[in-house]
Amino acid sequence: MKFDFDKGWNEALTLIKGNFSLLATIAGVLIFLPSAFAAIIFPSASIESSLEGSTQPTMEQLQGALVTMFSEYWWLFLGVFLLTSLAQLAMLALLRRRSSPTVGEALASGASLLPTFIGAYLLQVLAYLAPIFVLISLPAAVGLKPVALLGALFAIPLVVYISIKLSLSTPIIGIEGERNPVAALKRSWAMTKGNSLRLLAFFVLLVVAAAVLVLLLGWIVGLVFALGGEEASSFGAALSAGLIDALGAVFVVSILAAIHAQLSRLSAADKGEEA
């Protein structure tokens, strides 16, 4: 049995409608406020600010700007990452249909699962970097640029494939309460078996739709706040970025929860047929 696009989307919308106030509370406190606050208080913590004055920056300038930005604001990015991760786990805990926890219980559950999430996240990063290093970085470092270019043709699809296979590790941790990061990644890999291409197509459609909405919202907010001058425009951009991050997290968490629920049912049905 295969993953159904319509069922996945409809179930995600049902989860959002039934839990929006609680999800919005967590996303607002742990994602919107920190993101907007960071953008307002630390406007220089961005690539644009680091490259100010460079109309057509080179790759070396981009790398230098990234290094400078992260070396100065690593603690800020780490704090936002931890709060965002906690928010995702807490929202997934809220979507547990059987337990129906309160916001406080969901936050406590998310906090207890945060070390597992971080462990799984670091393992995923290593899984993404491995093919890039072997197929692109290593050949380029020894002067084999044609080999590196050819390796990129294989590395990029491989990284996309790995990301799809490991995409359910977060709901497995947040919903099922799995505390072993390796086990969470293995279960995600097994649950997505036979549905990788369908999940990729589903995610691509969602990303395209989200990109259009983000551009439209950014244009509207930018136009409104631009009437108040440069400072008002910067303030509006910060609020817009925080709002997009918060709403995006609500939708991403709900979509992952819906995919996890559907694939769990399909897996159970397949096992029943085998039995």
N, C-alpha and C positions, 0 to 999 in steps of 0.2 A: 504494500500500500504506500502511496506517495503523499507528500505534503501538499495540502490544498491552500492555495493563495487566499481565496475568498474567506475560508474558515479562519485562517490565521489573522487576517485583517479585521474581520468582524468580531472575533473573540478579543482581540486587542482593544477595539473600541468599547466593547462591553466592559472590560476590566477598567478602562479609564472612566467611563460613565458611572460605574458603580462605586468607584473609590477615588474620584477626582479630588474631593476636598482634602482627604488625608494625604494623597500623593502630592497635591499642590503644597500642602503645609510643609512636608519634608523637603520637597524640591525648593520651595521658597526660602526656607531657613538655611539649608545646607548647600545650596547651589546658587540661587539667584543673588542673595545678599553677599556671600563671599566673592563671587565673580564680579558683580557690579562694584563692590567696595574696592577690590583690587584694581579694577580698570580706572576708577576715579582717583584713588590715592596714589597709584603707581602707574601713571600713563606711559612712562618710559619703558615699562616691562613689555615691550612689543617689538616685533621685527621692524615695523614701520618707523618707530622712533629711533631704533638703533641704526637704521639706514638713512636717516634724515640728511638730505643734501645730495644723495646719490640717485640720479634719475634712472640709470640703467646699471644696477649693481652687478658685479661679476660673481661667479660662484665662490671665489675666495672671500669676497666682501660679505656674502651671505653667511658663509661658515664662521667668519670672524664675528659677525653680529650675533649669531646664535650662541657662540661660546661666551661672548661678553655678557649677553642678556642672562643666560643661565647661571653664570658665575656670580652675578650680582643679585639675582632674584630666585635662586634655587629654593630657598626656604618658602617663598611665596607660592611657587608652583607646587611644591610638595604639600603645603597646607591645603591648597585648593583641591589637589588630587585626592588627599585623604578624606576631605569632607565630601567630595563628589562620590567617592567609592562607598563611604558610609551611607550616603543618601540612596545609592542604587541598591545596596543590600537591605536597607530598611524598607524601601518601597517594595522590593521583592518579598520580604517577610510579610508585608501587609497584604500581598496578593495570595498568600497561602489560604486556600479556600476552607480548609478544615479547621485551622486554628483560630483564624480571625483575630489577630492580636491588636492591641491598642497601639497608638503612635509610640508611646513610651516603651512598650514591649518590643515593637519593631526596631526601634533605635538600639535597644539593648542587644537584640539578636544580631543586628548588623555590626555592632561594635565587637561582639564575640567572634564573628566570622571574618572580621577585617584582616587578621593575619593570614588566614587561608586565602582570601582574595588576593592579597599582595603577593603571596607565594605563587599562586596560579598565574598572576599577571606577569611576574618576572620570568616564569618558565615560558609563557607565550612569547614574550619579547625575545628570549633566546631562540625559540623555534623560528621566529620571523627573521632574525639576524643571521642564523646559520647558513641558509642558502645564499643570502646576499653576500656574506663574507667569502664563502667557498667559490661561488660562481662569478662574482663581480669584483669584490675588493681585492681578493688574493691575486687573481690574474693581472688586475690593473697595477697592483703594487710592484710586481716583477716586470712590468713593462709590456705585458701582453694585452694591449688595449682591444684588438679585434676579438680576442677570446673573451674579454670582459663584456664587450657589446653583445656577443653571441650568448654569453651566460645570462645576461639580463633578460633575454627572450624566454629563458627557462625559469629564472629566479622569480620574476614578477608573478607569473601564473601560479607558481608553487607557493609563494607567500599568500596569495589570495586564497588558494585551496586550503592551506593550513588555517588561515583565519576563519574560514567557513566551518571547518571541522571542529574548531575549538570555541566557536561562538556561543555555545550553550553552557560553558563552564560557570559563568556568573549566575544564571538562574539555578543551576544545579547546586551551587553553594548557597545562594540566598533562599531558595524555595525548599530544596531538599535538606538543607543544613549539613551538606557534606563538608567535613573539616580536613580532609586530606586533599591538598591541591593536585597531586598527581592523579588521584582517583577521579577528581572532578574533570580533569582534562581527558582521561581515558573514557569516562562515561559520555562526555560530549562527543568525542570521536565516534563512539559506537552508536549513539542516538542519531547522528546525522548520516549514518550509512545509507546509501541509496537515494539520498535527497540533497546531496551537495549542490548539484547544478540548479535544482529548483530553488533552494535557499539563496543561491547566488543571484538568480534572476529576481527573486523577491526583494532582496536587499538593494539591488541596483535600482529597481523601480522606486523603492522608498527613498533612496539617496537622491535620485533625480527630482522627485516631488518635493523633498525637503529643501533641496538647493534652490528651487524656484520660489518656495515660500519664504525662505530666509532672505533671498535677494529682494523680494517684494516688500517684506517687513522692514528690512534695512533701508530701502529706498524711501518708504513712507515716513519712518521715524526720522531719518536724516533730513528729509524735506521739512518736516514740522519743526524740528529743533534748530534747523539752520536759520530760521527766521529770528532766533534770539541771539545770533552771533556765534563766534568761535567757541566760547566756553560752554554755551548752551548746547552746541552741536556735539562737543566732546562728552558732555554729561549724558546727552541722549544716546550717543553711541554706546556708552558704558551700560546704561540701563537696558538698551536693546540687546546687547551681547549677553547680559545676565539673564534676561527673559528668555532668549533663544536657548541658552544652555539649560535652563530649568525646564522649559516645556519640552525640549528635545530629550532630556533625561526621562521625563514621564512617559513619552511615547516609546523611546527605546526600551525601557524597562518593561512596559506593557506588551510590546511586540515580542520581546524575548520570552516573557512569561507565557504568551499565547503559543509561540512556537514550541516551547518546552512542553506545554500541556498537550498539544496535538501529537508531537512525536512520542511522548510518553504513552499516549493511548495507542498509537500505531505500533509501538514496540510491544506493548502488552497484548495487542490483538495478534501480532505475528507469533509471539510465543504461545498464545492459546491455540493458534492453528497448527503449530508444530507439535504441541502436546496431543 
